Amino acid sequence: MSIGPLQFRHAPLMMAYLSGVFFYINRESIPINKWFPGVVILLMVLLHGTGLWPLVKIFGYSYLVLFIALLPSVRAIDLDRWGDISYGVYIYAFPVQQLVIKYISQTPLMVLAYASVFTTILAMASWHWVEGPALKLKGRMSFGSKWLGPRIRSDSK
């Protein structure tokens, strides 16, 4: 079975995923200190354009992203002060990207810029006007308990 061009173009995505798996499995033995990112960047510069570049690029960028994410100064930033927008980003990102492509721009960097801004705004609005208020009702509303409650209690005896 040969790999055609359509399947082959997904190989970098698979390698990026596998680099994350690699870093997670080996998390106890991977150095996270102030000098190792310099070594990674140096390797990336030295091996750019070689046959090893695709592999070095994926693992190097993955390491650098993890290093930055694990910096104490980055972890100290209170991103939740504007609300928990993660679910809103998850549900709105794709539709917003498609609308940006259709009505504003098809250039990847412009799509990223516009979609990031619009998605963040929508996610924040969703948190403050839909998700947050709905969570405040949690435990105060009894959907279905009138007819489900007795059935659950009688089945569990």
DSSP file (Angstrom, degrees, kcal/mol; ACC not computed):
  #  RESIDUE AA STRUCTURE BP1 BP2  ACC     N-H-->O    O-->H-N    N-H-->O    O-->H-N    TCO  KAPPA ALPHA  PHI   PSI    X-CA   Y-CA   Z-CA
    1    1 A M              0   0    0      0, 0.0     2,-0.3     0, 0.0     0, 0.0   0.000 360.0 360.0 360.0 125.9    0.0    0.0    0.0
    2    2 A S        -     0   0    0      1,-0.0     2,-0.6     0, 0.0     0, 0.0  -0.668 360.0-120.4 -99.6 155.7    1.5    3.3   -1.0
    3    3 A I        -     0   0    0     -2,-0.3    -1,-0.0     4,-0.0     0, 0.0  -0.850  30.6-151.4 -96.2 120.0    0.9    6.7    0.6
    4    4 A G     >  -     0   0    0     -2,-0.6     4,-2.3     1,-0.1     5,-0.2  -0.238  31.5 -95.1 -83.4 176.1   -0.5    9.2   -1.8
    5    5 A P  H  > S+     0   0    0      0, 0.0     4,-1.5     0, 0.0    -1,-0.1   0.830 121.2  56.9 -63.5 -33.2   -0.1   12.9   -1.7
    6    6 A L  H  4 S+     0   0    0      1,-0.2     4,-0.3     2,-0.2     3,-0.1   0.935 113.5  38.2 -65.4 -45.7   -3.4   13.5    0.2
    7    7 A Q  H >4 S+     0   0    0      1,-0.2     3,-1.4     2,-0.2     4,-0.3   0.870 111.3  59.9 -72.9 -35.9   -2.4   11.3    3.1
    8    8 A F  H >< S+     0   0    0     -4,-2.3     3,-1.7     1,-0.3    -1,-0.2   0.825  93.7  64.1 -64.4 -31.7    1.3   12.4    3.1
    9    9 A R  T 3< S+     0   0    0     -4,-1.5     4,-0.3     1,-0.3    -1,-0.3   0.684  97.2  58.4 -68.2 -14.6    0.4   16.0    3.7
   10   10 A H  T <> S+     0   0    0     -3,-1.4     4,-2.0    -4,-0.3     3,-0.3   0.516  79.2  92.2 -88.8  -5.5   -1.0   14.9    7.1
   11   11 A A  H <> S+     0   0    0     -3,-1.7     4,-2.5    -4,-0.3     5,-0.2   0.881  81.4  54.1 -58.5 -41.7    2.4   13.4    8.2
   12   12 A P  H  > S+     0   0    0      0, 0.0     4,-2.3     0, 0.0    -1,-0.2   0.889 108.1  50.6 -61.9 -35.5    3.6   16.7    9.9
   13   13 A L  H  > S+     0   0    0     -3,-0.3     4,-2.2    -4,-0.3    -2,-0.2   0.916 110.6  48.8 -65.9 -41.2    0.4   16.8   12.0
   14   14 A M  H  X S+     0   0    0     -4,-2.0     4,-2.6     1,-0.2    -1,-0.2   0.907 111.5  50.0 -63.1 -41.1    0.9   13.2   13.0
   15   15 A M  H  X S+     0   0    0     -4,-2.5     4,-2.2     2,-0.2    -2,-0.2   0.875 108.5  52.3 -66.4 -37.1    4.5   14.0   13.9
   16   16 A A  H  X S+     0   0    0     -4,-2.3     4,-1.7     2,-0.2    -1,-0.2   0.922 111.3  47.2 -64.0 -42.9    3.4   17.0   16.0
   17   17 A Y  H  X S+     0   0    0     -4,-2.2     4,-2.1     1,-0.2    -2,-0.2   0.936 112.0  49.8 -61.5 -46.7    1.0   14.8   17.9
   18   18 A L  H  X S+     0   0    0     -4,-2.6     4,-2.8     1,-0.2    -1,-0.2   0.829 105.9  56.5 -65.0 -31.4    3.6   12.2   18.4
   19   19 A S  H  X S+     0   0    0     -4,-2.2     4,-2.7     2,-0.2    -1,-0.2   0.910 107.1  49.5 -66.0 -39.2    6.1   14.8   19.7
   20   20 A G  H  X S+     0   0    0     -4,-1.7     4,-2.1     2,-0.2    -2,-0.2   0.909 111.8  48.4 -62.3 -41.7    3.5   15.7   22.3
   21   21 A V  H  X S+     0   0    0     -4,-2.1     4,-2.8     2,-0.2     5,-0.2   0.928 111.4  50.9 -62.2 -45.1    3.1   12.1   23.3
   22   22 A F  H  X S+     0   0    0     -4,-2.8     4,-2.3     1,-0.2    -2,-0.2   0.932 111.3  46.8 -58.1 -48.4    6.9   11.7   23.4
   23   23 A F  H  < S+     0   0    0     -4,-2.7    -1,-0.2     1,-0.2    -2,-0.2   0.864 113.5  49.0 -65.9 -35.0    7.3   14.7   25.7
   24   24 A Y  H >< S+     0   0    0     -4,-2.1     3,-1.3    -5,-0.2    -2,-0.2   0.948 112.4  46.4 -68.8 -46.8    4.4   13.5   28.0
   25   25 A I  H 3< S+     0   0    0     -4,-2.8     3,-0.3     1,-0.3    -2,-0.2   0.883 122.2  37.1 -62.0 -38.4    5.8   10.0   28.3
   26   26 A N  T >X S+     0   0    0     -4,-2.3     3,-1.6    -5,-0.2     4,-0.7   0.089  78.7 123.9-101.0  21.9    9.3   11.3   29.0
   27   27 A R  T <4  +     0   0    0     -3,-1.3     3,-0.3     1,-0.3    -1,-0.2   0.754  69.4  57.2 -58.9 -27.2    8.3   14.3   31.1
   28   28 A E  T 34 S+     0   0    0     -3,-0.3    -1,-0.3     1,-0.2    -2,-0.1   0.755 113.2  38.2 -75.5 -23.2   10.4   13.3   34.1
   29   29 A S  T <4 S+     0   0    0     -3,-1.6    -1,-0.2     2,-0.1    -2,-0.2   0.382  88.9 100.7-111.9   4.7   13.7   13.2   32.1
   30   30 A I  S  < S-     0   0    0     -4,-0.7     2,-0.2    -3,-0.3    -7,-0.0  -0.807  75.1-122.0 -92.9 123.8   13.3   16.2   29.7
   31   31 A P        -     0   0    0      0, 0.0     2,-0.5     0, 0.0    -2,-0.1  -0.440  26.3-175.6 -71.0 129.6   15.3   19.2   31.0
   32   32 A I        +     0   0    0     -2,-0.2     2,-0.3     4,-0.1    -2,-0.0  -0.828  37.7 123.1-120.8  88.9   13.3   22.3   31.6
   33   33 A N  S    S-     0   0    0     -2,-0.5     3,-0.1     1,-0.0    34,-0.0  -0.826  73.7 -93.2-140.2 179.2   16.0   24.9   32.5
   34   34 A K  S    S+     0   0    0     -2,-0.3     4,-0.2     1,-0.2    -2,-0.0   0.691 117.1  41.7 -74.7 -18.3   17.2   28.2   31.3
   35   35 A W  S >> S+     0   0    0      2,-0.1     4,-1.3     1,-0.1     3,-0.5   0.722  95.8  73.4-101.2 -23.4   20.0   27.0   29.0
   36   36 A F  H 3> S+     0   0    0      1,-0.2     4,-2.4     2,-0.2     5,-0.2   0.862  90.2  58.8 -65.2 -36.4   18.4   24.0   27.2
   37   37 A P  H 3> S+     0   0    0      0, 0.0     4,-2.7     0, 0.0    -1,-0.2   0.876 103.7  54.8 -58.1 -34.1   16.1   26.1   25.0
   38   38 A G  H <> S+     0   0    0     -3,-0.5     4,-2.5    -4,-0.2    -2,-0.2   0.893 107.0  49.6 -63.8 -39.0   19.3   27.8   23.7
   39   39 A V  H  X S+     0   0    0     -4,-1.3     4,-2.6     2,-0.2    -1,-0.2   0.915 111.4  49.3 -63.6 -43.5   20.6   24.3   22.8
   40   40 A V  H  X S+     0   0    0     -4,-2.4     4,-2.3     2,-0.2    -2,-0.2   0.928 112.3  47.0 -62.8 -45.4   17.4   23.5   21.0
   41   41 A I  H  X S+     0   0    0     -4,-2.7     4,-2.4     2,-0.2    -2,-0.2   0.907 111.4  51.8 -64.0 -41.4   17.4   26.7   19.0
   42   42 A L  H  X S+     0   0    0     -4,-2.5     4,-2.8     2,-0.2     5,-0.2   0.927 110.3  48.4 -60.8 -45.4   21.1   26.2   18.1
   43   43 A L  H  X S+     0   0    0     -4,-2.6     4,-2.4     1,-0.2    -1,-0.2   0.904 110.5  51.9 -60.1 -41.1   20.3   22.7   16.8
   44   44 A M  H  X S+     0   0    0     -4,-2.3     4,-0.5     2,-0.2    -2,-0.2   0.905 112.3  45.3 -63.8 -40.6   17.4   24.1   14.9
   45   45 A V  H >< S+     0   0    0     -4,-2.4     3,-0.7     1,-0.2    -2,-0.2   0.931 115.3  46.7 -66.9 -46.0   19.6   26.7   13.2
   46   46 A L  H 3< S+     0   0    0     -4,-2.8    -2,-0.2     1,-0.2    -1,-0.2   0.839 117.3  42.2 -67.3 -33.6   22.4   24.2   12.5
   47   47 A L  H >< S+     0   0    0     -4,-2.4     3,-1.9    -5,-0.2     6,-0.3   0.392  81.7 126.7 -97.5   4.3   20.1   21.6   11.0
   48   48 A H  T << S+     0   0    0     -3,-0.7     3,-0.1    -4,-0.5    -3,-0.0  -0.415  79.3  15.7 -62.1 131.3   17.9   23.9    9.0
   49   49 A G  T 3  S+     0   0    0      1,-0.3    -1,-0.3    -2,-0.1     2,-0.1   0.393 103.3 111.8  86.7  -3.9   17.8   22.7    5.4
   50   50 A T  S X  S-     0   0    0     -3,-1.9     3,-1.1     1,-0.1    -1,-0.3  -0.380  86.6 -98.9 -91.9 176.9   19.2   19.3    6.1
   51   51 A G  T 3  S+     0   0    0      1,-0.2     4,-0.3     2,-0.1    -1,-0.1   0.731 123.9  55.5 -66.5 -22.0   17.3   16.0    5.9
   52   52 A L  T 3> S+     0   0    0      1,-0.2     4,-2.8    -5,-0.1     3,-0.5   0.589  81.0  94.8 -84.9 -10.9   16.8   16.1    9.7
   53   53 A W  H <> S+     0   0    0     -3,-1.1     4,-3.4    -6,-0.3     5,-0.3   0.872  78.3  54.0 -53.6 -47.2   15.1   19.5    9.6
   54   54 A P  H  > S+     0   0    0      0, 0.0     4,-1.7     0, 0.0    -1,-0.2   0.912 116.0  39.8 -57.0 -40.9   11.5   18.2    9.4
   55   55 A L  H  > S+     0   0    0     -3,-0.5     4,-2.4    -4,-0.3     5,-0.3   0.925 117.7  47.4 -72.0 -45.3   12.0   16.1   12.5
   56   56 A V  H  X S+     0   0    0     -4,-2.8     4,-2.8     1,-0.2     5,-0.3   0.888 110.8  53.9 -63.3 -39.5   14.1   18.7   14.4
   57   57 A K  H  X S+     0   0    0     -4,-3.4     4,-2.7    -5,-0.3     5,-0.3   0.943 111.4  43.2 -61.1 -49.5   11.6   21.4   13.5
   58   58 A I  H  X S+     0   0    0     -4,-1.7     4,-2.1    -5,-0.3    -2,-0.2   0.946 120.5  39.9 -65.4 -48.9    8.6   19.6   15.0
   59   59 A F  H  X S+     0   0    0     -4,-2.4     4,-2.4     2,-0.2    -1,-0.2   0.877 116.8  51.5 -69.5 -36.1   10.3   18.4   18.1
   60   60 A G  H  X S+     0   0    0     -4,-2.8     4,-2.5    -5,-0.3    -2,-0.2   0.951 112.7  43.2 -65.2 -49.9   12.2   21.7   18.6
   61   61 A Y  H  X S+     0   0    0     -4,-2.7     4,-2.5    -5,-0.3     5,-0.2   0.894 113.5  53.1 -63.3 -38.8    9.1   23.9   18.3
   62   62 A S  H  X S+     0   0    0     -4,-2.1     4,-2.3    -5,-0.3    -1,-0.2   0.932 110.5  47.0 -61.0 -45.4    7.1   21.5   20.5
   63   63 A Y  H  X S+     0   0    0     -4,-2.4     4,-2.9     1,-0.2    -2,-0.2   0.933 112.1  49.9 -61.7 -45.8    9.8   21.7   23.2
   64   64 A L  H  X S+     0   0    0     -4,-2.5     4,-2.4     1,-0.2    -1,-0.2   0.884 110.2  50.2 -63.6 -38.9   10.0   25.5   23.0
   65   65 A V  H  X S+     0   0    0     -4,-2.5     4,-2.5     2,-0.2    -1,-0.2   0.932 113.3  46.1 -63.7 -45.1    6.2   25.8   23.3
   66   66 A L  H  X S+     0   0    0     -4,-2.3     4,-1.9     2,-0.2    -2,-0.2   0.906 111.2  52.8 -63.7 -41.1    6.2   23.6   26.3
   67   67 A F  H  < S+     0   0    0     -4,-2.9     4,-0.5     2,-0.2    -2,-0.2   0.939 112.2  44.4 -59.2 -47.9    9.1   25.5   27.8
   68   68 A I  H >< S+     0   0    0     -4,-2.4     3,-1.1     1,-0.2     6,-0.2   0.910 112.5  52.1 -63.9 -42.3    7.3   28.8   27.5
   69   69 A A  H 3< S+     0   0    0     -4,-2.5    -1,-0.2     1,-0.2    -2,-0.2   0.813 110.3  49.4 -64.5 -29.5    4.1   27.3   28.8
   70   70 A L  T 3< S+     0   0    0     -4,-1.9    -1,-0.2    -5,-0.2    -2,-0.2   0.447  79.8 119.1 -92.2  -0.4    5.8   26.0   31.9
   71   71 A L    X>  -     0   0    0     -3,-1.1     4,-2.5    -4,-0.5     3,-0.6  -0.445  68.8-131.3 -62.5 135.0    7.6   29.2   32.8
   72   72 A P  H 3> S+     0   0    0      0, 0.0     4,-1.5     0, 0.0    -1,-0.1   0.869 106.7  55.5 -57.3 -36.7    6.5   30.4   36.2
   73   73 A S  H 34 S+     0   0    0      1,-0.2     4,-0.3     2,-0.2    -2,-0.0   0.840 110.7  44.9 -67.1 -31.4    5.9   33.9   35.0
   74   74 A V  H X4 S+     0   0    0     -3,-0.6     3,-1.1    -6,-0.2    -1,-0.2   0.894 112.5  50.5 -76.0 -41.4    3.5   32.6   32.3
   75   75 A R  H 3< S+     0   0    0     -4,-2.5    -2,-0.2     1,-0.2    -1,-0.2   0.742 102.6  62.7 -68.7 -21.9    1.7   30.2   34.7
   76   76 A A  T 3< S+     0   0    0     -4,-1.5     2,-0.3    -5,-0.2    -1,-0.2   0.645  77.4 105.7 -78.5 -13.9    1.2   33.1   37.1
   77   77 A I  S <  S-     0   0    0     -3,-1.1     2,-1.4    -4,-0.3     3,-0.1  -0.518  72.7-135.2 -69.3 127.8   -0.9   35.0   34.6
   78   78 A D    >   +     0   0    0     -2,-0.3     3,-1.1     1,-0.2     4,-0.1  -0.660  32.7 169.3 -87.5  88.3   -4.6   34.7   35.7
   79   79 A L  G >   +     0   0    0     -2,-1.4     3,-0.8     1,-0.2    -1,-0.2   0.703  69.9  65.7 -73.9 -18.6   -6.3   34.0   32.4
   80   80 A D  G >  S+     0   0    0      1,-0.2     3,-1.7     2,-0.1    -1,-0.2   0.446  70.2  94.9 -83.9   1.3   -9.6   33.2   34.1
   81   81 A R  G <  S+     0   0    0     -3,-1.1    -1,-0.2     1,-0.3    -2,-0.1   0.780  90.0  45.3 -64.6 -22.3  -10.1   36.7   35.3
   82   82 A W  G <  S-     0   0    0     -3,-0.8    -1,-0.3     1,-0.4    -2,-0.1   0.349 129.2 -90.2 -97.5   5.0  -12.2   37.3   32.1
   83   83 A G    <   -     0   0    0     -3,-1.7     2,-1.2    44,-0.1    -1,-0.4  -0.348  51.8 -60.5 109.1 168.1  -14.1   34.0   32.6
   84   84 A D        +     0   0    0      1,-0.2     3,-0.4    -2,-0.1     4,-0.3  -0.734  57.2 166.6 -89.7  94.1  -13.5   30.4   31.4
   85   85 A I     >  +     0   0    0     -2,-1.2     4,-2.7     1,-0.2     5,-0.2   0.396  44.2 101.5 -92.0   4.1  -13.6   31.0   27.7
   86   86 A S  H  > S+     0   0    0      1,-0.2     4,-2.2     2,-0.2    -1,-0.2   0.899  84.1  44.6 -60.1 -44.0  -12.2   27.5   26.7
   87   87 A Y  H  > S+     0   0    0     -3,-0.4     4,-2.5     2,-0.2    -1,-0.2   0.904 113.1  51.8 -68.2 -39.4  -15.6   26.0   25.8
   88   88 A G  H  > S+     0   0    0     -4,-0.3     4,-2.4     2,-0.2     5,-0.3   0.904 109.6  49.1 -62.2 -41.2  -16.6   29.1   23.8
   89   89 A V  H  X S+     0   0    0     -4,-2.7     4,-2.0     1,-0.2    -1,-0.2   0.919 111.0  52.2 -61.7 -42.6  -13.4   29.0   21.9
   90   90 A Y  H  < S+     0   0    0     -4,-2.2     4,-0.4    -5,-0.2    -2,-0.2   0.916 116.9  36.2 -60.4 -45.6  -14.0   25.3   21.2
   91   91 A I  H  < S+     0   0    0     -4,-2.5    -1,-0.2     1,-0.2    -2,-0.2   0.785 124.2  38.9 -83.9 -25.3  -17.5   25.8   19.8
   92   92 A Y  H  X S+     0   0    0     -4,-2.4     4,-2.3    -5,-0.2     5,-0.3   0.689  93.6  81.3 -97.6 -18.5  -17.1   29.1   18.0
   93   93 A A  H  X S+     0   0    0     -4,-2.0     4,-2.7    -5,-0.3     5,-0.2   0.926  93.9  44.3 -57.9 -52.0  -13.6   28.8   16.4
   94   94 A F  H  > S+     0   0    0     -4,-0.4     4,-2.3     1,-0.2    -1,-0.2   0.942 115.4  45.6 -64.0 -49.0  -14.5   26.8   13.4
   95   95 A P  H  > S+     0   0    0      0, 0.0     4,-2.1     0, 0.0    -1,-0.2   0.907 114.5  49.7 -60.9 -38.1  -17.6   28.7   12.4
   96   96 A V  H  X S+     0   0    0     -4,-2.3     4,-2.7     2,-0.2    -2,-0.2   0.928 109.3  51.4 -65.2 -43.8  -15.8   32.0   12.9
   97   97 A Q  H  X S+     0   0    0     -4,-2.7     4,-2.5    -5,-0.3    -1,-0.2   0.915 110.2  49.7 -58.0 -43.1  -12.9   30.9   10.8
   98   98 A Q  H  X S+     0   0    0     -4,-2.3     4,-2.1     1,-0.2    -1,-0.2   0.893 111.3  48.4 -65.4 -39.0  -15.3   29.9    8.0
   99   99 A L  H  X S+     0   0    0     -4,-2.1     4,-2.8     2,-0.2     5,-0.4   0.896 110.7  50.9 -67.7 -39.5  -17.0   33.3    8.1
  100  100 A V  H  X>S+     0   0    0     -4,-2.7     4,-2.6     1,-0.2     5,-2.2   0.928 111.2  48.8 -62.2 -43.9  -13.7   35.1    8.1
  101  101 A I  H  <5S+     0   0    0     -4,-2.5    -2,-0.2    -5,-0.2    -1,-0.2   0.901 116.1  43.6 -61.7 -41.2  -12.6   33.1    5.0
  102  102 A K  H  <5S+     0   0    0     -4,-2.1    -2,-0.2    -5,-0.2    -1,-0.2   0.892 130.2  19.3 -73.1 -39.5  -15.9   33.8    3.2
  103  103 A Y  H  <5S+     0   0    0     -4,-2.8    -3,-0.2    -5,-0.1    -2,-0.2   0.682 131.5  22.1-110.5 -19.7  -16.2   37.5    4.0
  104  104 A I  T  <5S-     0   0    0     -4,-2.6     2,-0.3    -5,-0.4    -3,-0.2   0.812 112.8 -23.4-116.8 -58.9  -12.9   39.0    5.0
  105  105 A S      < -     0   0    0     -5,-2.2    -1,-0.3     1,-0.1    -2,-0.1  -0.996  24.4-157.0-159.9 152.3   -9.7   37.1    3.9
  106  106 A Q        +     0   0    0     -2,-0.3    -5,-0.1    -3,-0.1    -1,-0.1   0.345  62.4 115.5-111.1   1.1   -8.4   33.8    2.8
  107  107 A T     >  -     0   0    0      1,-0.1     4,-2.9    -6,-0.0     3,-0.4  -0.597  69.6-132.9 -72.2 125.8   -4.8   34.6    3.7
  108  108 A P  H  > S+     0   0    0      0, 0.0     4,-2.5     0, 0.0     5,-0.2   0.862 103.1  46.7 -51.8 -44.8   -3.8   32.2    6.6
  109  109 A L  H  > S+     0   0    0      2,-0.2     4,-2.4     1,-0.2     5,-0.1   0.877 114.2  47.9 -67.7 -35.2   -2.3   34.8    8.8
  110  110 A M  H  > S+     0   0    0     -3,-0.4     4,-2.8     2,-0.2     5,-0.4   0.900 111.2  50.7 -70.3 -39.8   -5.2   37.2    8.3
  111  111 A V  H  X S+     0   0    0     -4,-2.9     4,-2.7     1,-0.2     5,-0.3   0.936 111.9  48.6 -60.2 -45.9   -7.7   34.4    9.0
  112  112 A L  H  X S+     0   0    0     -4,-2.5     4,-2.1    -5,-0.3    -2,-0.2   0.931 114.2  45.7 -59.5 -46.7   -5.7   33.6   12.2
  113  113 A A  H  X S+     0   0    0     -4,-2.4     4,-1.9     2,-0.2    -2,-0.2   0.966 119.2  38.2 -64.1 -54.5   -5.7   37.2   13.3
  114  114 A Y  H  X S+     0   0    0     -4,-2.8     4,-2.8     1,-0.2     5,-0.3   0.934 117.7  49.3 -64.0 -46.7   -9.3   38.0   12.6
  115  115 A A  H  X S+     0   0    0     -4,-2.7     4,-2.6    -5,-0.4     5,-0.3   0.868 109.2  53.4 -64.2 -35.8  -10.7   34.6   13.8
  116  116 A S  H  X S+     0   0    0     -4,-2.1     4,-2.1    -5,-0.3    -1,-0.2   0.938 112.9  43.0 -63.0 -46.1   -8.7   34.8   17.0
  117  117 A V  H  X S+     0   0    0     -4,-1.9     4,-2.2    -5,-0.2    -2,-0.2   0.960 118.5  42.9 -65.5 -51.5  -10.1   38.2   17.9
  118  118 A F  H  X S+     0   0    0     -4,-2.8     4,-2.5     1,-0.2     5,-0.2   0.897 114.8  50.2 -63.9 -40.8  -13.7   37.4   16.9
  119  119 A T  H  X S+     0   0    0     -4,-2.6     4,-2.8    -5,-0.3    -1,-0.2   0.912 110.3  49.9 -65.1 -42.1  -13.6   34.0   18.6
  120  120 A T  H  X S+     0   0    0     -4,-2.1     4,-2.4    -5,-0.3    -1,-0.2   0.916 111.5  48.8 -62.8 -42.9  -12.2   35.4   21.8
  121  121 A I  H  X S+     0   0    0     -4,-2.2     4,-2.4     2,-0.2    -2,-0.2   0.938 114.0  45.8 -62.2 -47.2  -14.9   38.1   21.9
  122  122 A L  H  X S+     0   0    0     -4,-2.5     4,-2.7     1,-0.2    -2,-0.2   0.907 112.4  50.9 -62.5 -42.1  -17.7   35.6   21.2
  123  123 A A  H  X S+     0   0    0     -4,-2.8     4,-2.2     2,-0.2    -1,-0.2   0.894 111.1  48.2 -64.5 -39.8  -16.3   33.1   23.8
  124  124 A M  H  X S+     0   0    0     -4,-2.4     4,-2.4     2,-0.2     5,-0.2   0.920 113.0  47.8 -66.3 -42.7  -16.2   35.9   26.5
  125  125 A A  H  X S+     0   0    0     -4,-2.4     4,-2.5     1,-0.2     5,-0.4   0.913 111.4  51.1 -63.2 -41.8  -19.7   37.0   25.7
  126  126 A S  H  X>S+     0   0    0     -4,-2.7     5,-2.6     1,-0.2     4,-2.1   0.900 110.7  49.1 -61.9 -41.4  -20.9   33.3   25.8
  127  127 A W  I  <>S+     0   0    0     -4,-2.2     5,-2.9     3,-0.2    -2,-0.2   0.941 117.3  39.5 -64.0 -46.6  -19.2   32.9   29.2
  128  128 A H  I  <5S+     0   0    0     -4,-2.4    -2,-0.2     1,-0.2    -1,-0.2   0.810 128.2  29.4 -76.9 -29.7  -20.7   36.0   30.7
  129  129 A W  I  <5S+     0   0    0     -4,-2.5    -3,-0.2    -5,-0.2    -2,-0.2   0.643 135.4  12.3-107.7 -16.2  -24.2   35.8   29.2
  130  130 A V  I  X5S+     0   0    0     -4,-2.1     4,-2.0    -5,-0.4    -3,-0.2   0.683 125.2  37.1-122.9 -63.6  -24.8   32.1   28.7
  131  131 A E  I  ><S+     0   0    0     -5,-2.6     4,-2.4     2,-0.2    -4,-0.2   0.933 117.0  47.7 -67.0 -49.1  -22.4   29.6   30.4
  132  132 A G  H  ><S+     0   0    0     -5,-2.9     4,-1.5    -6,-0.3    -1,-0.2   0.948 115.0  44.8 -58.5 -52.3  -21.8   31.5   33.7
  133  133 A P  H  > S+     0   0    0      0, 0.0     4,-0.7     0, 0.0    -1,-0.2   0.876 112.6  52.9 -60.6 -36.1  -25.5   32.2   34.4
  134  134 A A  H >< S+     0   0    0     -4,-2.0     3,-0.9     1,-0.2     4,-0.4   0.896 106.4  52.8 -65.7 -38.6  -26.4   28.6   33.5
  135  135 A L  H >< S+     0   0    0     -4,-2.4     3,-1.0     1,-0.2    -1,-0.2   0.809 100.6  61.4 -67.1 -28.2  -23.8   27.3   36.0
  136  136 A K  H 3< S+     0   0    0     -4,-1.5    -1,-0.2     1,-0.2    -2,-0.2   0.752 101.4  54.1 -67.7 -22.4  -25.3   29.5   38.7
  137  137 A L  T XX S+     0   0    0     -3,-0.9     3,-2.3    -4,-0.7     4,-0.9   0.558  80.0 124.1 -85.0  -9.0  -28.5   27.5   38.2
  138  138 A K  T <4 S+     0   0    0     -3,-1.0    -3,-0.0    -4,-0.4    -4,-0.0  -0.295  82.5   8.0 -57.7 127.7  -26.7   24.2   38.7
  139  139 A G  T 34 S+     0   0    0      2,-0.3    -1,-0.3     1,-0.1    -2,-0.1   0.241 114.6  82.0  85.5 -13.8  -28.3   22.2   41.5
  140  140 A R  T <4 S+     0   0    0     -3,-2.3     2,-0.4    -4,-0.0    -2,-0.2   0.627  82.8  64.1 -96.1 -15.6  -31.3   24.7   41.8
  141  141 A M     <  -     0   0    0     -4,-0.9     2,-0.5     2,-0.0    -2,-0.3  -0.880  65.9-155.6-111.8 142.4  -33.3   23.2   38.9
  142  142 A S    >   -     0   0    0     -2,-0.4     3,-1.0     2,-0.0     4,-0.5  -0.576  14.2-174.4-117.9  69.1  -34.7   19.7   39.0
  143  143 A F  T 3  S-     0   0    0     -2,-0.5    -2,-0.0     1,-0.3     0, 0.0  -0.489  75.8 -12.2 -64.8 118.1  -35.1   18.7   35.3
  144  144 A G  T 3> S+     0   0    0     -2,-0.4     4,-3.2     1,-0.1     5,-0.5   0.422  96.3 119.8  77.6  -2.0  -36.8   15.3   35.2
  145  145 A S  H <>  +     0   0    0     -3,-1.0     4,-1.3     1,-0.2    -2,-0.1   0.796  66.7  65.6 -68.8 -24.2  -36.4   14.5   38.9
  146  146 A K  H  4 S+     0   0    0     -4,-0.5    -1,-0.2     1,-0.2    -3,-0.1   0.913 121.4  16.9 -63.0 -42.8  -40.2   14.3   39.3
  147  147 A W  H  > S+     0   0    0     -3,-0.4     4,-0.6     2,-0.1    -2,-0.2   0.712 130.9  47.6-103.8 -23.8  -40.5   11.3   37.1
  148  148 A L  H  X S+     0   0    0     -4,-3.2     4,-2.5     2,-0.1     5,-0.2   0.862  99.9  67.4 -81.4 -37.4  -36.9   10.1   37.0
  149  149 A G  H  X S+     0   0    0     -4,-1.3     4,-2.5    -5,-0.5     5,-0.2   0.911 101.4  44.1 -51.6 -55.7  -36.3   10.2   40.8
  150  150 A P  H  > S+     0   0    0      0, 0.0     4,-2.6     0, 0.0    -1,-0.2   0.883 114.1  51.6 -60.8 -37.1  -38.6    7.4   41.8
  151  151 A R  H  X S+     0   0    0     -4,-0.6     4,-2.0     2,-0.2    -2,-0.2   0.911 111.5  46.4 -65.8 -41.4  -37.4    5.2   39.0
  152  152 A I  H  X S+     0   0    0     -4,-2.5     4,-1.5     1,-0.2    -1,-0.2   0.923 114.2  47.9 -66.2 -43.8  -33.8    5.6   39.9
  153  153 A R  H  < S+     0   0    0     -4,-2.5     4,-0.4    -5,-0.2    -2,-0.2   0.907 113.7  46.3 -65.0 -41.6  -34.5    5.1   43.6
  154  154 A S  H >< S+     0   0    0     -4,-2.6     3,-0.6     1,-0.2    -1,-0.2   0.831 112.1  51.2 -72.7 -30.7  -36.6    1.9   43.0
  155  155 A D  H 3< S+     0   0    0     -4,-2.0    -1,-0.2     1,-0.2    -2,-0.2   0.792 104.8  56.9 -74.0 -27.1  -34.0    0.4   40.6
  156  156 A S  T 3<        0   0    0     -4,-1.5    -1,-0.2     1,-0.2    -2,-0.2   0.514 360.0 360.0 -86.0  -2.8  -31.1    0.9   42.9
  157  157 A K    <         0   0    0     -3,-0.6    -1,-0.2    -4,-0.4    -2,-0.1   0.488 360.0 360.0 -77.8 360.0  -32.7   -1.2   45.8
